[in-house]
Amino acid sequence: MTIEKHQHVVNISRGLVFNEGDQSLPGEAIETKTVGQVTVDSPVISARHVNVHYGEKQAIKDVSIDVAKNAVIAFIGPSGCGKSTFLRCLNRMNDTIANAKVSGSIRLDGSDIYDRSQDIVQLRARVGMVFQKPNPFPKSIYENVAYGPKIHGLAGNRADLDEIVQLSLRKAGLWEEVKDRLDNPGTGLSGGQQQRLCIARAIAVDPEVILMDEPCSALDPIATAKVEDLIDELRENYAIVIVTHNMQQAARVSQRTAYFHLGDLIEVGPTEQIFTNPRHRLTEDYITGRFG
Amino acid sequence: MIVVILLLASIAFQWAKHRAISLVGGTRGIRNLHSLPAYYGMYVALWCALPALAVLGVWHLFGDRVVIGMVLAQMPLAFQNLPADQAGLLLNDLRNVVAGAIPMDTVRPEIVAAAHHWQQLNAQSAVAGGLLALSVAIIVGVLALRTVRSDLRARNRVEKMAEWALLASSGIAVLTTVGILASVLYEAIHFFHFVSPIDFLFGTTWSPQMAMRDDQVGSSGAFGAVPLFAGTLLIALIALVVSVPVGLFSAIFLAEYAVRSVRTVIKPLLEILAGIPTVVYGFFAALTVGPLLRDFGVSVGLTVASESALSAGLVMGVMIIPFISSIADDMITAVPQSLRDGAYALGATRSETIRNVVLPAALPGIVGGVLLAASRAIGETMIVVMAAGLSANLTANPFQAVTTVTVQIATLLVGDSEFDSPKTLAAFALGLVLFFATLVLNVIALKVVRKYREQYD
């Protein structure tokens, strides 16, 4: 992030900003308190007052939001707005980054995932993740999917494991394409197939939540359409959080949308309302393409 | 002479550069030149220097022979019709006189005369060669200068020459290998005239002492190399058993667990191991490890020779640790973070991630490193000479003294030896086998490493 943007961050935290994108007068105060309904009934994840610091820099500022069961929530916002950072807080992937500090509370089914007693292995078994770039292991397709169940001891015997692998590949819509070549390396598949393999790998451990960090940004439109259909189907069984730069995609796949801006959560609401009738000016500016 | 030619070339460089600039009417017209002026300079300078240097080189190579021929032709007839060996002696005498190693007044007058003649011819030859090279430089340089025109594709030509120079340098390495192989092969074939390859490769007795004279009491000489191969393999195996786990584990620690400050201290320290001369390792093995093992053996009731395969193997293992740890560390660090993230996101612990994802992805590279270390272990001589002894035992017992191929080569060629006895020539046959063994290992290592590149992505 450039110094210029960094100063911008400081300004916002004081509640004062002059945004290059709109035509308002300099010095006009812009409210950065979250607009809209952040809570849902019976959330699977509820985050409250989450702050993330990378060293001196604050990447996430006092974000509170719920993730609902059996629904897709999309995180949108300009680059560097903290949406990926926040996503990675939800399964503690930021733990691998030195000097990242998380405060606030994130509860998964009521228990704090940053609590000392929380085992990170179990957490990640319950909150799976799919990455921006497909990252299948350099193993066979079968081994890729079977890896999670193996390390968590989910399958008692080979037959169980076969079944889990088949089921996961079916759910990921990949079974028909790969059933005859399960022993081929996963890295030999096309980009879209690899990403669906990674989704199959994530759902093989039967998580409650699947986090997706721009899962389609490395894919062509046809593969993207397949993954989007898949996300819609997966909603029946899982809560899904998807970070995307593609606003059409957010509109297509999600039920709720959250707009992040420079570390603040600006607005949360039903996707339709966010895209047709945003209540915050920053959201509106972003959606209508005035900046970002 | 070479300095003069280079001086000429640099003058030609300036001249051609200015000529190129003046051709297009000063520095403003440079864009009308096909290439930058310096390329024209370089082009003419190369033409000026290279043919002249070539002439000089050829003159030096063959001039001496012509001079010798002329000297011999001038000598009295009695000297011209000597048998080959005496002619060689005479020539050596002459050479020494000319070089001043033998005082003039101690040799026969004919030789003194010939030596004077030789010196004279030498001086003439040097002057003639120099003049020829100089004139070649000037003539070719001027011709090249005349070809300088604004549309001369000087840049392309100079770069073509640079390409040839690069090719020549890589050719030197290849030719050296071919040359070494050829000489070893030649002597080895010579050896196989005395001893059949089957006896050599499959015989189990190694005792290369031959009777040099008919009246001498000596063993008949047996050249079964199996004990040597076995000894080599045994020691290399012990070395690998030590170095592979230690090297690999330290690489895993350095790449995955160590914090940066620890890593910056440990890594260079490990690599210092690679810088210790093998002689130092050798006496460490012979004077420290060997007796230590023997005493330890006594205390637990084992018979350990003070020169044993074990002590040599252990110390050699320590020596090749940095090869393995350094390559493995690079390979593990090269595994993309995204693969680790993928495993972590599935709930894998750090050790599971390393065992199941990182190591398999890095494995081919690590195997390549191990094979390189193995060929290093097989080729190692000094430690074995000092710590494992010279006796060619065919044994799998690491507590006994064994010997290796390289050690035998060294001992066979040390001291006075004649090049028509199988004892000396056996060294070349052993060298040939060793060459092929390490070559095969290296080829396998390269293949594995190449395969590794296709692994992820």
Interface residues (C-beta under 8 A of the other chain):
Chain A: N91 M93 T96 I120 V121 Q122 L123 R124 A125 G128 M129 F131 K133 N135 P136 F137 P138 K139 Y147 G148 I151 H152 T187 C198 R201 A202 V205
Chain B: P336 S338 L339 R340 D341 G342 A343 Y344 A345 L346 G347 A348 T349 E352 N356 V357 P360 A361 Q455 Y456 D457
